[in-house]
Amino acid sequence: FYQCFRLTEEEFEIIKEGSQKFLSNFKADKEGNFNKDELISDFNDMMEDVQCEKFIAVGHLIEIMFSLNNENADKIMKIIIMFFKLNIINEEDIKHGIVLGLVNFKNNVIDYPNSKEYFQKFINYIKENNILNENLIKVYQRTCDSLTKCYE
């Protein structure tokens, strides 16, 4: 079902470029604050260029997250959580975005062995911020474990 929500290569490139803008604009000042307005503007611009549902963008951000280094993957996780806290995206966007992000998870684990670690860390952020219910989080964790079992 979620395969129907795959973007074209051009649209995926826009999401990829958006993720790079997020990463470059996610720089904290001495007090640990960052320019939320710029990140929100970057997200809105990206959504305008892609013209898709927000959960699709979230899913592809999660997919992109799997291929990043640890520091940048962590930033993408925090940015997604921040967008949720600022009501830019909602619980449904995260819930369906996770499923969409897992569509190609098996391939990502092969190419990017840290994918499982990143996914588990993202799930922990979701748990810490009470974004999804505990039962759904357990389902995601079991899914991740099942998808990676044969590669360990």
C-alpha positions in Angstrom: 0.0 0.0 0.0 2.7 2.5 0.9 4.6 1.8 -2.3 1.9 4.0 -4.0 3.2 7.0 -2.0 6.7 6.8 -3.4 7.8 10.0 -5.0 9.4 10.4 -8.4 13.1 10.7 -8.5 12.8 14.5 -9.0 10.5 14.8 -6.0 12.7 12.7 -3.9 15.6 15.0 -4.8 13.6 17.9 -3.5 13.1 16.1 -0.2 16.8 15.3 -0.1 17.8 18.9 -0.8 15.3 19.9 1.9 17.0 17.6 4.4 20.3 19.2 3.6 18.9 22.7 4.2 17.5 21.4 7.5 20.8 20.1 8.5 22.7 23.3 7.6 20.1 25.5 9.4 20.0 23.3 12.5 22.9 25.0 14.2 22.4 26.0 17.8 23.7 29.2 19.4 25.5 29.3 22.7 22.3 28.8 24.6 21.3 25.8 22.5 18.6 27.7 20.5 18.3 27.5 16.8 16.4 29.4 14.1 13.0 27.6 14.1 11.5 30.1 11.7 14.1 29.3 9.1 13.5 25.5 9.5 9.8 26.0 9.2 10.2 28.1 6.2 12.5 25.5 4.6 9.9 22.8 5.3 7.0 24.8 3.9 9.1 25.6 0.7 9.9 21.9 0.4 6.2 20.9 0.7 5.2 23.5 -1.8 7.8 22.2 -4.3 6.8 18.6 -3.8 3.0 18.9 -3.4 2.6 15.7 -1.3 1.0 14.8 2.0 3.2 15.6 4.9 3.5 12.0 6.0 5.1 11.2 2.7 7.7 13.9 3.3 8.3 12.6 6.8 8.6 9.0 5.5 11.2 10.1 3.0 13.1 12.1 5.6 13.2 9.0 7.7 14.5 7.0 4.8 17.2 9.6 4.1 18.1 9.6 7.8 19.2 6.0 7.5 21.9 6.9 5.0 23.4 9.8 7.1 26.3 9.8 9.6 25.3 9.5 13.3 25.4 13.3 14.0 23.2 14.2 11.0 20.8 11.3 11.5 20.3 12.5 15.1 19.6 16.1 13.8 17.0 14.8 11.3 15.3 12.9 14.2 15.3 16.0 16.4 14.0 18.2 13.5 11.1 15.8 12.9 10.3 15.9 16.6 10.6 19.7 16.6 8.1 19.9 13.7 5.7 17.8 15.7 6.1 20.0 18.8 5.5 23.1 16.7 2.3 21.5 15.1 3.9 21.6 11.6 3.3 17.8 11.4 1.0 15.7 13.5 0.9 12.2 15.1 -0.6 10.7 12.0 2.2 12.2 9.8 4.8 10.5 12.1 2.9 7.3 12.3 2.4 6.9 8.6 5.8 8.4 7.9 7.5 5.7 9.9 5.7 3.0 8.0 6.7 4.6 4.7 10.3 5.0 5.9 10.3 1.2 6.7 9.1 0.2 3.2 12.7 0.0 2.0 14.2 -0.7 5.4 15.6 -4.1 4.4 17.6 -2.5 1.6 18.8 0.3 3.8 20.1 -2.1 6.5 22.2 -3.8 3.8 23.7 -0.5 2.5 23.7 1.3 5.9 24.3 -1.0 8.8 23.5 1.8 11.3 19.9 2.0 10.1 18.6 -0.2 12.9 20.4 1.9 15.5 19.1 5.1 14.1 15.6 3.7 13.9 15.7 2.5 17.5 17.0 5.9 18.6 14.2 7.7 16.7 11.6 5.4 18.4 13.1 6.4 21.7 12.7 10.1 20.9 9.1 9.4 20.0 8.6 7.5 23.3 10.3 10.3 25.3 8.0 12.9 23.7 4.8 10.8 24.1 4.0 11.1 20.4 2.7 7.6 19.8 1.2 5.1 22.1 3.3 2.4 23.6 1.6 -0.5 21.8 2.3 1.0 18.4 5.9 1.7 19.4 6.3 -2.0 20.3 5.0 -2.9 16.8 7.5 -0.7 15.1 10.3 -2.1 17.3 9.3 -5.7 16.5 9.1 -4.8 12.8 12.6 -3.4 12.8 13.9 -6.5 14.6 12.2 -8.8 12.2 13.5 -6.9 9.1 17.0 -7.0 10.4 17.2 -10.5 11.9 18.5 -12.2 8.8 21.3 -9.6 8.4 22.8 -9.9 11.8 
